[in-house]
Amino acid sequence: MTSAKPRILYIEDNAGNRTLIKRVLEAEGYTVVEAPDGKTGLELAVAQAPDLILMDINLPEVDGYTMTSRIRATPGLGKIKIVAVTANVMRGDKEKTLAAGCDGYLQKPIDVDLLPEQIARFLKS
């Protein structure tokens, strides 16, 4: 049995956000794979089979709702946990992300002190 931490795919168009999350999670021992857009994210999800996907909702070209649906419909990827990471915090936004197939919801700005605990909880659920 390996003690390696899970692999996390972070699909996010903002390079600064990707860098921050990657630093925080890698400091906790996670492997973080980055994708700057949905198309690359789907390709990496197929190639890497991550344990968890962090999905920005406001992606260019194809939004996170659509990407979540595509990942869910891709053979072999349907059971991967997907957590929305979004600045969409209006009434109904959380419900919309869950209805799109996300397993959880984290609102931006991310609290870097709580993030490792939140990620661990999503991986266990």
Secondary structure as UniProt FT lines:
FT   STRAND          7..11
FT   HELIX           15..27
FT   TURN            28..29
FT   STRAND          31..35
FT   HELIX           38..48
FT   STRAND          52..56
FT   HELIX           64..73
FT   TURN            75..79
FT   STRAND          81..86
FT   TURN            91..92
FT   HELIX           93..99
FT   TURN            100..101
FT   STRAND          104..107
FT   TURN            112..114
FT   HELIX           115..124
//
